[in-house]
Amino acid sequence: MNERLAKHYNIPNVTASAFRRVSLPEYRRGLLGQGSILTLTSVADRTSPVQRGKWVMEVLLGSPPPPPPPNVPLLDEVKAAMGGKMLSTRERMEEHRKNPACTSCHRVIDPLGLALENFDATGAWRIKDNEVAIDAVGDLYDGARMDGPRGLQQALLKHSDVFLLSFTENLMTYALGRRVEYTDMPAIRAVIREAGRNDLKMSSFVLGVVNSAAFRMAKATDAHQVATSEAGEPRRPNSSSR
């Protein structure tokens, strides 16, 4: 980090604009402690445990929640104060979950996002929300207790097989330029097995994907073919390949 980043992340003894290696507290390590992701999964003026929980389910666990039912009031419509007392985001979400149409999904999504509530809308560390002490304790869908970001990290590590599958599917999707199909699953599992033999290094996943038959034999898209097809002209044969 340099001084500017260190101030945001509250890392002491870093001055000037030069970048240098620093030691991070446990709660800040990994993707879940990055300000970029924490800001992306917030709204303009507050955190969004729903968006953060949805991001964990969709990106890390490969299990996106269903879309919300129609005509359900949004969290922003829940009053920020009740009886003269300011409500924390957790308290407002508890009011929101009293709607029976919201409960089934939110009891799975919310604990994941609430575990990250110590991070504000830009990813800076905090201990209070609306002058209410942060409560970052919750249960994963398998019953595992999570207490803050570190607790969420530990809970996700217990499901590392699910994460590795989701990660490899996304990597393969990016490499092929298309959605993966059921016929791609043997190759994806082979990539994970080979990477496991090499300490799950990033390079192992990349090499596994580019050495797969799906990648080596995939045909490249002819830009002119796509353009003329959209214009209603006959398709030209696609003979180029990687």
LUMMIVEX-420738 format. One record per residue (C-alpha): residue number from 1; residue in one letter; x, z, y. Coordinates in steps of 0.2 Angstrom, whole numbers. Each point is the difference from the previous one (the first is absolute). Layout:
N
R  nr rest     x     z     y
R NUM    a     X     Z     Y
...
# end
This chain:
242
R  nr rest     x     z     y
R   1    m     0     0     0
R   2    n     4    -1    18
R   3    e    -5    13    13
R   4    r   -16    -9     4
R   5    l    -6     0   -18
R   6    a     7    18    -3
R   7    k   -11     7    14
R   8    h   -15    -8    -7
R   9    y     3     6   -18
R  10    n     7    17     7
R  11    i    17    -2    -8
R  12    p    13    11    10
R  13    n    17    -3     6
R  14    v    -1   -19     2
R  15    t     5    -7    16
R  16    a     3   -18     8
R  17    s    -6   -17    -5
R  18    a    11    -2   -15
R  19    f    -8     1   -17
R  20    r     8    13   -12
R  21    r    -5     7   -17
R  22    v   -11    16     0
R  23    s    -7    12   -12
R  24    l   -19     0    -1
R  25    p   -11    15    -5
R  26    e    -9    -3   -16
R  27    y   -17    -3     8
R  28    r     7   -14    10
R  29    r     8   -10   -15
R  30    g    -7   -16    -7
R  31    l   -14   -11     6
R  32    l   -12    14     4
R  33    g    11     7    13
R  34    q     3   -17    10
R  35    g    -8    -1    17
R  36    s    -4   -18    -2
R  37    i   -12     3   -15
R  38    l    -7    16     8
R  39    t    -4    -9    16
R  40    l    -7   -15    -9
R  41    t   -12    11   -10
R  42    s    -6     9    16
R  43    v   -12    -5    14
R  44    a     4     0    18
R  45    d    -2    18     5
R  46    r     0    10   -17
R  47    t     5    -1   -18
R  48    s   -11    -7   -13
R  49    p     1     8   -17
R  50    v   -12   -13    -7
R  51    q    12   -14     5
R  52    r    15     9    -6
R  53    g    -9     5   -17
R  54    k    -6   -18    -2
R  55    w    18    -7     3
R  56    v     7    12   -13
R  57    m   -13    -5   -13
R  58    e     1   -19     4
R  59    v    18    -3     3
R  60    l     9    14   -10
R  61    l   -13     3   -14
R  62    g    -8   -18    -1
R  63    s   -17     8     0
R  64    p    -9    -5    16
R  65    p   -16    10     3
R  66    p   -17    -9     2
R  67    p    -6    -5    17
R  68    p   -11    12     9
R  69    p   -19    -1    -2
R  70    p   -10    -8    14
R  71    n    -7    11    14
R  72    v    12    15    -3
R  73    p     5     9    16
R  74    l    19    -2     4
R  75    l    11    15     2
R  76    d     2    -4    19
R  77    e   -19     4     1
R  78    v     2    17    -6
R  79    k     2    12    15
R  80    a    17     6     4
R  81    a    -7    17     4
R  82    m   -13    11    -7
R  83    g    -7    17     7
R  84    g    13    -1    13
R  85    k    15    -1   -12
R  86    m    11   -15    -2
R  87    l     0    -7   -17
R  88    s    16    -6    -9
R  89    t    -1   -17    -9
R  90    r    -2     9   -17
R  91    e   -15     9     7
R  92    r    -8   -16     7
R  93    m     3    -8   -17
R  94    e    -9    14    -9
R  95    e   -15    -3    12
R  96    h     1   -18    -4
R  97    r     0     3   -19
R  98    k   -16     9     1
R  99    n    -8   -17    -1
R 100    p    -3    -3   -19
R 101    a     4   -18     2
R 102    c    17     5     6
R 103    t     5    13   -12
R 104    s     4    -9   -16
R 105    c    14   -11     8
R 106    h     6    12    13
R 107    r     4    14   -13
R 108    v    13   -12    -7
R 109    i     7    -8    16
R 110    d     0    15    12
R 111    p    12    12    -9
R 112    l    13   -14     0
R 113    g    -1    -2    19
R 114    l    -2    18     4
R 115    a    16     4    -9
R 116    l     8   -10    15
R 117    e    -9     9    14
R 118    n    16     8     6
R 119    f     5   -17     6
R 120    d    -9    -4    16
R 121    a    -6   -18     5
R 122    t    18    -6     3
R 123    g     8     9   -15
R 124    a     7    15    10
R 125    w    -1    17    -8
R 126    r   -13    13     5
R 127    i    -7    16    -6
R 128    k   -17    -1    10
R 129    d   -14   -12     3
R 130    n   -12     3    14
R 131    e     8    18     1
R 132    v    -5     3   -18
R 133    a    14     3   -13
R 134    i     3   -15   -11
R 135    d    -7     3   -18
R 136    a     9   -13   -11
R 137    v    -5     6   -17
R 138    g   -11   -10   -12
R 139    d    -2    -6   -18
R 140    l     5   -17    -7
R 141    y   -14    -8   -10
R 142    d     9     6   -16
R 143    g    -1    18     6
R 144    a    18     2     6
R 145    r     2    11    15
R 146    m     8    -8    15
R 147    d     6    10    15
R 148    g     6   -11    14
R 149    p    11   -16    -1
R 150    r    12     7   -13
R 151    g   -15     5   -11
R 152    l    -7   -17     1
R 153    q    17    -8    -4
R 154    q     2    11   -15
R 155    a   -18    -4    -6
R 156    l     4   -19     2
R 157    l    16     2   -10
R 158    k   -11     6   -15
R 159    h    -8   -17     1
R 160    s    16   -10     2
R 161    d    -6   -12   -14
R 162    v   -15    -5    11
R 163    f    11    -2    16
R 164    l    13   -11    -9
R 165    l   -14   -11    -7
R 166    s    -8    -2    17
R 167    f    17    -3     8
R 168    t     5   -13   -12
R 169    e   -17    -9     1
R 170    n     2    -1    19
R 171    l    18    -6    -1
R 172    m    -5   -13   -13
R 173    t   -15    -5    11
R 174    y    12    -2    15
R 175    a    12   -10   -10
R 176    l   -12   -12    -7
R 177    g   -11    -2    15
R 178    r   -16     3   -10
R 179    r   -10    14    -8
R 180    v     7     6   -17
R 181    e   -11    -4   -15
R 182    y    -2     8   -17
R 183    t    12   -12    -7
R 184    d    14     6    12
R 185    m    -2    18    -7
R 186    p    13    -2   -14
R 187    a    13    -6    12
R 188    i    -4    14    12
R 189    r     1    13   -14
R 190    a    17    -7    -5
R 191    v     7     1    18
R 192    i    -5    19     0
R 193    r     8     3   -17
R 194    e    16    -9     5
R 195    a     1     9    17
R 196    g    -3    17    -9
R 197    r    16    -4   -10
R 198    n     9    -2    17
R 199    d    -5    16     8
R 200    l   -15    -9     9
R 201    k    12    -8    13
R 202    m    -9   -12    12
R 203    s    12   -14    -5
R 204    s    -6     2   -18
R 205    f   -18    -4     5
R 206    v     5   -14    11
R 207    l    11    -8   -13
R 208    g   -14     3   -13
R 209    v   -12    -9    10
R 210    v    11   -15     5
R 211    n     5    -2   -18
R 212    s   -17     0    -7
R 213    a    -8   -16    -6
R 214    a   -14     2    12
R 215    f    12    -1    15
R 216    r    12   -13    -7
R 217    m   -14   -12    -6
R 218    a   -12     2    15
R 219    k    -3   -16    10
R 220    a     3     1    19
R 221    t   -14    -5    11
R 222    d     1   -16     9
R 223    a    -5     3    18
R 224    h    -6   -18     2
R 225    q   -10     1   -15
R 226    v   -10    15     6
R 227    a    -2    -8    17
R 228    t    -7   -16    -6
R 229    s   -11     8   -13
R 230    e    -8    11    14
R 231    a    -3   -16    10
R 232    g    -9    -8   -15
R 233    e    14   -12    -5
R 234    p     5    -2   -19
R 235    r    12    13    -6
R 236    r    18    -6    -4
R 237    p     9     5   -16
R 238    n    10    16     2
R 239    s    17    -3    -8
R 240    s    11    12     9
R 241    s     5    16    -8
R 242    r    12    14     1
# end
